[in-house]
Amino acid sequence: MKDEDEEENPEIKNQGFSGLKPETFDGTNDPMPWMEAFRSYASLMKWQNNQKLMSFPLLLRGDARSWYTGLSQDCKETWDDLENNLLNGMMIQIKNGYEPMN
């Protein structure tokens, strides 16, 4: 019986990473470790920037999802734009003691 992820993404099977899944982020704690983990996962999976853009919102929950939804479309057009907006949001989080992101 095939693993569901292997059927959806044969690239995962070929690389032997069928059990590895990215973590979700809810915006209630320090986003930097999550972002570093997301970058590492994306690199491991050999994602291009468009794949990062499509995957990123799927991993957000709660306040982080609300933050993302509230961004204007021009803030989400490229991976660099989105990453820069998240990093700027992180600086606010650090100053505010990691209050929820909205």
C-alpha positions as CSV (number, residue, x, y, z in Angstrom):
1,M,0.0,0.0,0.0
2,K,1.5,3.4,-1.1
3,D,1.8,6.3,1.3
4,E,-0.7,9.0,0.3
5,D,2.1,11.6,0.1
6,E,4.0,9.4,-2.3
7,E,1.1,9.2,-4.6
8,E,0.6,13.0,-4.6
9,N,4.3,13.8,-4.9
10,P,6.4,11.1,-6.4
11,E,9.5,13.4,-5.9
12,I,9.2,12.7,-2.1
13,K,9.3,9.0,-2.6
14,N,12.3,9.2,-4.9
15,Q,14.2,11.2,-2.3
16,G,13.2,9.0,0.6
17,F,11.4,11.7,2.6
18,S,7.9,10.3,2.7
19,G,7.6,10.7,6.5
20,L,8.9,14.2,6.6
21,K,6.3,17.0,6.8
22,P,6.7,20.8,7.4
23,E,5.4,22.2,10.6
24,T,2.5,24.7,10.8
25,F,2.8,28.1,12.3
26,D,0.1,29.9,14.3
27,G,1.8,33.2,15.0
28,T,1.8,32.9,18.8
29,N,5.5,32.4,19.3
30,D,8.8,33.4,17.7
31,P,8.4,33.0,14.0
32,M,12.2,32.8,13.2
33,P,12.7,29.1,14.1
34,W,9.6,28.2,12.0
35,M,10.8,30.3,9.0
36,E,14.2,28.7,9.2
37,A,12.6,25.2,9.3
38,F,10.4,26.2,6.3
39,R,13.4,27.3,4.3
40,S,15.2,24.1,5.2
41,Y,12.3,22.0,4.2
42,A,11.8,23.9,0.9
43,S,15.5,23.5,0.1
44,L,15.4,19.8,0.9
45,M,12.4,19.4,-1.4
46,K,14.1,21.5,-4.0
47,W,11.2,23.9,-4.2
48,Q,11.4,26.8,-6.5
49,N,10.1,30.2,-5.3
50,N,6.7,29.7,-6.9
51,Q,6.3,26.4,-4.9
52,K,7.2,28.2,-1.7
53,L,4.6,30.9,-2.4
54,M,1.9,28.3,-3.0
55,S,2.9,26.2,0.1
56,F,3.5,29.0,2.6
57,P,-0.2,29.9,3.3
58,L,-1.1,26.2,3.6
59,L,1.1,26.0,6.7
60,L,-0.3,29.0,8.5
61,R,-3.0,28.7,11.2
62,G,-4.8,31.2,13.5
63,D,-3.2,34.6,13.9
64,A,-0.5,33.8,11.3
65,R,-3.2,32.9,8.7
66,S,-5.1,36.1,9.5
67,W,-1.9,38.1,9.1
68,Y,-1.3,36.5,5.7
69,T,-4.9,37.1,4.6
70,G,-4.6,40.7,5.5
71,L,-1.5,41.3,3.3
72,S,-2.1,43.1,0.0
73,Q,-1.6,41.1,-3.1
74,D,1.5,43.1,-4.0
75,C,3.1,41.8,-0.7
76,K,2.6,38.2,-1.9
77,E,3.6,38.5,-5.6
78,T,7.1,37.1,-5.2
79,W,8.8,34.9,-2.6
80,D,11.2,37.8,-1.7
81,D,8.3,40.1,-1.1
82,L,6.5,37.7,1.1
83,E,9.6,36.7,3.0
84,N,10.5,40.4,3.5
85,N,7.0,41.1,4.8
86,L,7.2,38.2,7.2
87,L,10.7,39.3,8.4
88,N,9.4,42.9,9.0
89,G,6.5,41.4,10.9
90,M,9.0,39.4,13.0
91,M,10.8,42.6,14.0
92,I,7.4,43.9,15.3
93,Q,6.9,40.6,17.1
94,I,10.3,40.8,18.8
95,K,9.6,44.4,20.0
96,N,6.2,43.4,21.3
97,G,7.3,40.2,23.0
98,Y,5.7,37.8,20.4
99,E,2.2,39.0,20.7
100,P,-0.1,37.4,18.1
101,M,0.7,38.5,14.6
102,N,-2.6,40.3,13.6
